[in-house]
Amino acid sequence: MLEIEVKARADHQQAKELLTDMGAHFIGVQHHSDTYFNAPHRDFGNTDEALRIRSVDGRSVMTYKGKKLDTVSKTREEFETDVDGGNTRSILLALGFYESGVVKKIREVFKYEDMTICLDSVEGLGEFMEVEIGAESDIETHKKQIFSFLENFGIGEEDSIRTSYLEMVLEKE
Amino acid sequence: MLEIEVKARADHQQAKELLTDMGAHFIGVQHHSDTYFNAPHRDFGNTDEALRIRSVDGRSVMTYKGKKLDTVSKTREEFETDVDGGNTRSILLALGFYESGVVKKIREVFKYEDMTICLDSVEGLGEFMEVEIGAESDIETHKKQIFSFLENFGIGEEDSIRTSYLEMVLEKE
């Protein structure tokens, strides 16, 4: 599965008004605590991969993200599975993986057409908007669709942030 | 969590009669297809660790087992979590892990006191009995308890098999 995703800074109050006007469907609010792991055999900081256990309102999800596949979006391969968070952490640590950082955020999720729009308030970083399409192929078409949607919010390719929240949090520290 | 476990060859018909006579509680039958993975950064064949995705009657479980902690039983640290089997396989492969073998078996599970007794019919290997106690400590006490229980079946320390089903399957191939 490919995750075709664009992220940019966005004022949430303004964005919410626009989303409502467009008829976007509000899905819900999630509280994320994301623990990122690095590998013993290669440095994800160099390979641009990510391995994470997300705790989200009582559930735990393990996600692997491959390296980014293009230069303006955050498109990448992604696999995820529900897990027991504590035991999965123990498995990763036993295998030699180690924690690289924690990102906490509140995410408000909207749906519009086949896009998922996330308004993220990230602890220590501020307000962001992520627009995502899950697809098996056709990166270019989906990317155009996302950027055309983002024009409504005054967001262009030059505003796209490919740095991850984790990298931003680590840079700040 | 420690898994204190002893495995030996055992005739199932005879074992089942004895278990019934002792008043052991029959739990159920499970069909296991276990895919084992090896790591890119250390050889589990040398370190005596195991990482497995078990498919059991529609569920998938990922399990890590640490190296064995004594010389006559299969006692070791163990962590496990329910997972999406296909996506977890994809995550492991993307991280550089690779499949080392598959073990298929039918397991009949019984409970007696705090012990779990498994009668395993392993594809290509034959009939085995595994007795297991999960505990946080006291390996020696629990091991004595298991071997004292196994005396009823004519099984002694000299019959204990510490070789894993995977190793036995790979040796046979």
HADDOCK unambig.tbl for C-alpha pairs under 7 A between the chains (distance, minus, plus):
assign (segid A and resid 41 and name CA) (segid B and resid 41 and name CA) 5.59 0.50 0.50
assign (segid A and resid 64 and name CA) (segid B and resid 91 and name CA) 5.98 0.50 0.50
assign (segid A and resid 79 and name CA) (segid B and resid 87 and name CA) 5.65 0.50 0.50
assign (segid A and resid 79 and name CA) (segid B and resid 90 and name CA) 6.85 0.50 0.50
assign (segid A and resid 79 and name CA) (segid B and resid 91 and name CA) 6.21 0.50 0.50
assign (segid A and resid 80 and name CA) (segid B and resid 87 and name CA) 6.00 0.50 0.50
assign (segid A and resid 81 and name CA) (segid B and resid 83 and name CA) 5.83 0.50 0.50
assign (segid A and resid 81 and name CA) (segid B and resid 84 and name CA) 5.26 0.50 0.50
assign (segid A and resid 81 and name CA) (segid B and resid 87 and name CA) 6.27 0.50 0.50
assign (segid A and resid 81 and name CA) (segid B and resid 88 and name CA) 6.54 0.50 0.50
assign (segid A and resid 82 and name CA) (segid B and resid 83 and name CA) 5.81 0.50 0.50
assign (segid A and resid 82 and name CA) (segid B and resid 84 and name CA) 6.81 0.50 0.50
assign (segid A and resid 83 and name CA) (segid B and resid 81 and name CA) 5.82 0.50 0.50
assign (segid A and resid 83 and name CA) (segid B and resid 82 and name CA) 5.81 0.50 0.50
assign (segid A and resid 83 and name CA) (segid B and resid 83 and name CA) 5.52 0.50 0.50
assign (segid A and resid 84 and name CA) (segid B and resid 81 and name CA) 5.26 0.50 0.50
assign (segid A and resid 84 and name CA) (segid B and resid 82 and name CA) 6.80 0.50 0.50
assign (segid A and resid 87 and name CA) (segid B and resid 79 and name CA) 5.65 0.50 0.50
assign (segid A and resid 87 and name CA) (segid B and resid 80 and name CA) 6.00 0.50 0.50
assign (segid A and resid 87 and name CA) (segid B and resid 81 and name CA) 6.27 0.50 0.50
assign (segid A and resid 88 and name CA) (segid B and resid 81 and name CA) 6.53 0.50 0.50
assign (segid A and resid 90 and name CA) (segid B and resid 79 and name CA) 6.85 0.50 0.50
assign (segid A and resid 91 and name CA) (segid B and resid 64 and name CA) 5.98 0.50 0.50
assign (segid A and resid 91 and name CA) (segid B and resid 79 and name CA) 6.19 0.50 0.50
